[in-house]
Amino acid sequence: MIIKNLMKKSIVSVVLVLNSFFLFAQTNEEKMIKEIYKSSLTNSKCYSWLDHLSNQIGSRLSGSASAEKAVQYTRAQMETLGFDRVYLQEVMVPKWMRGEKETAYILDNKSKTNVPICALGGSIATSKSGLIAEVIEVQSLEELAALGTDKIKGKIVFYNRPMDNEQIESFHAYSGAVDQRYDGAKEASKFGAVGTIVRSMNLRLDDFPHTGAQSYGDIPKSQYIPTAAISTNGAELLSKKLKSNSKLKFYFKQSCEQFDDVLSHNVVGEIKGTEHPDKIMVVGGHLDSWDLADGSHDDGAGVVQSMEVVNIFKNLGYKPKNTIRVVLFMNEENGLRGGKKYEELSLANNENHIFALESDSGGFSPRGFSLECDDAQFDKIASFTKVFEPYLIHSFVKGHSGSDIGPLTSKNIVKAGLKPDSQRYFDYHHAANDKFDAVDKRELELGAATMASLMYLIDQNGIDTKQ
Amino acid sequence: MIIKNLMKKSIVSVVLVLNSFFLFAQTNEEKMIKEIYKSSLTNSKCYSWLDHLSNQIGSRLSGSASAEKAVQYTRAQMETLGFDRVYLQEVMVPKWMRGEKETAYILDNKSKTNVPICALGGSIATSKSGLIAEVIEVQSLEELAALGTDKIKGKIVFYNRPMDNEQIESFHAYSGAVDQRYDGAKEASKFGAVGTIVRSMNLRLDDFPHTGAQSYGDIPKSQYIPTAAISTNGAELLSKKLKSNSKLKFYFKQSCEQFDDVLSHNVVGEIKGTEHPDKIMVVGGHLDSWDLADGSHDDGAGVVQSMEVVNIFKNLGYKPKNTIRVVLFMNEENGLRGGKKYEELSLANNENHIFALESDSGGFSPRGFSLECDDAQFDKIASFTKVFEPYLIHSFVKGHSGSDIGPLTSKNIVKAGLKPDSQRYFDYHHAANDKFDAVDKRELELGAATMASLMYLIDQNGIDTKQ
């Protein structure tokens, strides 16, 4: 009896000790996360950094002078944040320039109607006098192929499949439509088209044309054809007019040009880990943007949120156990050269990345994370759900993390993307209205706090489930 | 053995039948909810209704001609939606008018700085030449009381406690600050103040003054003093100037006036339930708005979402088991007369309301519901979580549902408020920028679908856990 009671007592004690340890750990983590959100909502720099990036520097297309200004500005700001080291990584990037503002009109019998277009990134120019031709509307690359050379030759192909409004997540609607923009010119050229016009990747009807990357793939340069995006309202109008006059003509003129690659930079800030300096956790976004606006959502927001993660840690005196790197990647939009260069240097240095987090889905209210990892790692991260609940972070799903961290290949690395509310993202994406005033200060700050919280939880708890 | 086996078989069969019944039910509900979201995102009328309400009718303060236009417009639209009956409920409402645009300036020695203000709803006017006096800044009603008559008499009291940015939900920050607006004039008058200026209920710094209800309570009319809101930037400036010159003066002029009550209306549309016509489920928002803007978020969004619930049911051919009423309440903003009248008539008719849902927190991305009910009812609604997850509806919490449904007293009634993302709500609330272009079409439609889904699930599954 005595022994049994003693054993019972011991077990009770162990349970109590374990329980209080657990409670203690929980409480400390909960406290820290509360402090993280408080710091971000009351004492952050991210909004004023974004103000500067957007309103003082402006659009930051790879190879532009303003992209380099952004490199110097963020480097200088990072140097105030108590990193052990802030440095640049040299990377050659493509340089494409839009040139003069594009013009376009529909010529229906003798009536001209101007419509808003913009050249797609990487497109060639039209001739100086512009390009005019009959139009053939298609809903897909498959429909294009089915029509074949007979129907396509000499014409402008008009891709008009809308993003699917039934999708709940706007990124799914984007994935389902963007092949028209990326591959449209290359495929149409194979059937003798003289140009392509693509309905903007936008879920709403408005007058903004949305640019974005396109690729001629490996077709010969002589077969490159000019390609542009048309606003959704413009696309609706063109389609309507084609229904009553299939012989109408479309005119457009653009003077964009591809130049030789130029030298640019990733910006990196590093804090050495106190316990595992060889284990690296990356948090980042991309410095470059398209040229039509400030790129405040894409991806000014991700840049300043990543910097804010370290600003929060500094304000709270938190010393990470693992090495933390803020990486501001160059050239996500039209080449991914920054992401590839970062991985190339990481491999050369035999580095071990355990975690990478990217914010490149806009500065909207954070909802959760999209994770690339195995099931055990997913379960570990999903176990943080309760801690995140008071901050309305509910959505932990497997899926695409971020383009810039895509090239990372460390064994067992977990990659995560911040998942903000996606409904308004494609109202602004790659268009002239992606400006500072489209970003809400609190939504931006909540995103930064959510990123800092996950970085903190993984720094504290580890993520390598195979140890 | 045989009997045993037979029994075993029977049990297996029962389990199989129950399982397939459960699966069948689940699958049908899931299918229906998918159709609800699809209908709202691809075939809804709510955005064009809101366009009309905001851009053709405009602001709808109780007692105004435009409020009555909104009554007639929504009644006419509801008559196209296949209700069994659409009717008006007469209700007497207060009529307060702003009059001329207010003016205000800080007089610091001889330098005048204009600042944006607006009279608070229900305030009296200043004299025709305006009011000028020294200012005393306080952070709370408690600080006011501690200062007392000696310090307050003859002065303008300036309430400047900001909404608390640490709060994750902006409504919590609002609750923590709004006593200054609602009770500020009444309390300051008791200590001999000649007027009050209240920092706008706004989490960000900008130039919009935000109006809203205030009350003189039961102090004698002779002691009423004029009260106005100042923009957050204006409040910061006034506070800064007071620090260097506590003797500066503040001038403001407003010509608002309270008139006799006038006749107005709630708009009601009713579909008789096929199985339980005596059990009533209400869905609604409020038709009136403040006068400074279109009131697109507050509460045009809630009005058109409530109507859309029935439009969705009509499009999908869904016949509710319980009686469904869309109620567009009048006078939520400065009297709640519509909500009280609805309940008064409901009591007179001995009606039984089992459920009421209000949308009055803006047309932003829906996040969940705030519920007033007992634990068993809460558990029943929380059991729908899985069905809502694909639509990113995660947040089911106990809390305030809606003001207009507040007066309802049916036994065992469950009250719910749609909970949209709250971060941007107070950027617009009661201010001149609460306009149509501040509402995103998809966010509005997702809100309507979320409301329709909960109405459907409760209609199907019931909610009275005490039967």
Interface residues (C-beta under 8 A of the other chain):
Chain A: Y37 K38 L41 T42 N165 E166 I168 E169 S170 L203 R204 S365 R367 P390 Y391 L392 H394 S395 D421 Q423 R424 D427 D440 K441 R442 E443 L446
Chain B: Y37 K38 L41 T42 N165 E166 I168 E169 S170 L203 R204 S365 R367 P390 Y391 L392 H394 S395 D421 Q423 R424 D427 D440 K441 R442 E443 L446
